[in-house]
Amino acid sequence: MEVYTDGYVCQFRILRRKYGITLRELAQYAGISSQYISSVELCQTTGSATSHKRIEKAMKAILESRQTDAEKNLSEFCSQRKHLFDKVQESEVTIRGQ
């Protein structure tokens, strides 16, 4: 693995990776290029207060979105628990996100 820094990175890089947030996803939510976010998290540039706020808000929005999705999925799973091993026609099942 190639080392891009002197060993120091911004804390949000650690959290972004821990939470499974991709640079592309974060960039999309923040409205900032992934290259710029990468250079900030690798401490190659400090970034502006505005970009810091946008990154912070984007990470929060992503995590809140995932929490909402997880709650919906858990609720759906619980409602279907009695039927987990029932035979169904796969072509008749709608799967979110596909």
Backbone torsions as a table, in degrees:
resi	resn	phi	psi	omega
1	MET	NA	131.9	-179.2
2	GLU	-78.2	136.8	179.3
3	VAL	-95.0	126.1	-176.9
4	TYR	-101.2	-12.8	-175.3
5	THR	-132.7	-176.9	177.0
6	ASP	-84.4	15.9	-179.6
7	GLY	103.1	-8.6	179.6
8	TYR	-104.5	138.8	175.6
9	VAL	-138.3	163.2	175.4
10	CYS	-70.9	146.5	-179.9
11	GLN	-55.0	-36.2	-176.4
12	PHE	-64.3	-24.0	175.4
13	ARG	-65.2	-43.3	179.2
14	ILE	-60.9	-46.9	-179.4
15	LEU	-67.6	-41.3	179.6
16	ARG	-57.1	-46.9	-179.2
17	ARG	-70.3	-39.2	178.7
18	LYS	-60.7	-40.9	-177.6
19	TYR	-86.6	0.7	176.9
20	GLY	72.2	28.7	178.1
21	ILE	-91.1	124.2	179.2
22	THR	-81.1	158.7	175.1
23	LEU	-59.3	-41.3	-179.0
24	ARG	-61.6	-45.1	179.9
25	GLU	-63.2	-46.0	-179.7
26	LEU	-63.0	-43.0	179.3
27	ALA	-61.3	-41.6	-179.8
28	GLN	-63.3	-46.4	179.8
29	TYR	-66.9	-37.4	-175.7
30	ALA	-83.9	-19.8	-176.2
31	GLY	71.9	31.5	-179.5
32	ILE	-128.4	147.2	-179.5
33	SER	-65.2	147.4	178.9
34	SER	-64.9	-30.4	177.7
35	GLN	-64.5	-41.3	179.9
36	TYR	-66.5	-45.8	178.9
37	ILE	-60.3	-42.2	178.6
38	SER	-60.1	-43.4	-179.1
39	SER	-67.1	-31.7	176.7
40	VAL	-70.6	-47.3	-175.8
41	GLU	-69.9	-22.9	176.6
42	LEU	-91.3	7.4	178.1
43	CYS	61.6	28.1	176.4
44	GLN	-84.2	-21.2	172.9
45	THR	-145.4	151.8	-177.9
46	THR	-81.7	-25.5	-176.8
47	GLY	77.6	166.2	-179.4
48	SER	-97.4	165.7	176.5
49	ALA	-60.7	-35.8	179.1
50	THR	-65.3	-45.1	179.7
51	SER	-67.5	-36.2	176.7
52	HIS	-59.7	-44.9	-178.9
53	LYS	-65.3	-40.3	-179.8
54	ARG	-66.0	-39.7	178.1
55	ILE	-66.0	-44.6	179.2
56	GLU	-59.3	-48.6	-179.5
57	LYS	-64.0	-38.9	-179.5
58	ALA	-65.3	-43.9	179.2
59	MET	-61.9	-42.6	179.3
60	LYS	-63.2	-43.8	-179.9
61	ALA	-63.1	-41.2	179.1
62	ILE	-63.0	-47.0	-178.6
63	LEU	-65.7	-39.1	177.1
64	GLU	-64.7	-40.2	178.2
65	SER	-61.8	-43.3	-179.7
66	ARG	-66.6	-36.7	179.2
67	GLN	-65.0	-44.3	178.5
68	THR	-61.0	-45.4	178.2
69	ASP	-61.5	-42.1	-179.7
70	ALA	-63.7	-40.5	178.9
71	GLU	-65.3	-41.3	177.5
72	LYS	-64.0	-45.0	-179.5
73	ASN	-62.5	-42.1	179.1
74	LEU	-64.4	-42.3	178.8
75	SER	-62.2	-45.2	179.0
76	GLU	-63.2	-44.2	178.3
77	PHE	-58.8	-47.4	-179.2
78	CYS	-61.5	-37.4	-179.9
79	SER	-71.9	-23.4	-178.9
80	GLN	-100.5	-0.6	-173.2
81	ARG	-53.1	-40.5	-178.0
82	LYS	-67.8	-17.7	-174.6
83	HIS	-113.3	15.7	-175.1
84	LEU	-57.6	-31.1	-174.8
85	PHE	-111.0	15.5	174.0
86	ASP	-73.0	149.7	178.0
87	LYS	-84.7	129.7	179.0
88	VAL	-134.7	156.5	176.5
89	GLN	-80.8	115.3	-174.9
90	GLU	-58.0	-37.5	-177.9
91	SER	-67.2	-16.5	-179.7
92	GLU	-93.3	-5.5	-177.1
93	VAL	-93.7	129.9	176.5
94	THR	-95.2	125.7	179.2
95	ILE	-111.8	123.6	179.0
96	ARG	-59.8	138.7	174.8
97	GLY	86.3	0.8	178.4
98	GLN	-123.0	NA	NA
